[in-house]
Amino acid sequence: MILNLFNRKCNKNHCTCWFDKFKKWDWAECCKKHDAQYINRKYHTKTKWQVDKEFYYCISSKTCKLYGAIMWLGQNLFSWYYWRMYK
């Protein structure tokens, strides 16, 4: 039940439970690619660390290194369930 509520409330954009852009910065494509790599992991040979590192670099290139680190930290703390779910 809680997971269903989470999915209905948070999956309204590409960055789950987070906004996709702010002013001139738009990092939606980074989130979209990151989610696709989580979901289609069986077709890739990458580890969670490698996928998350690519996410950090993508966000940093679209915004700045500080925001990339914030996004990386947030998704790293809360993404373990999804990484294991799509195993």
Secondary structure, DSSP 8 states (H G I E B T S, - for coil): -HHHHHHHHH-SSSSTTS-SEETTEE-HHHHHHHHHHHHTGGG----HHHHHHHHHHHHHHHS-HHHHHHHHHHHHHH-HHHHHHT-
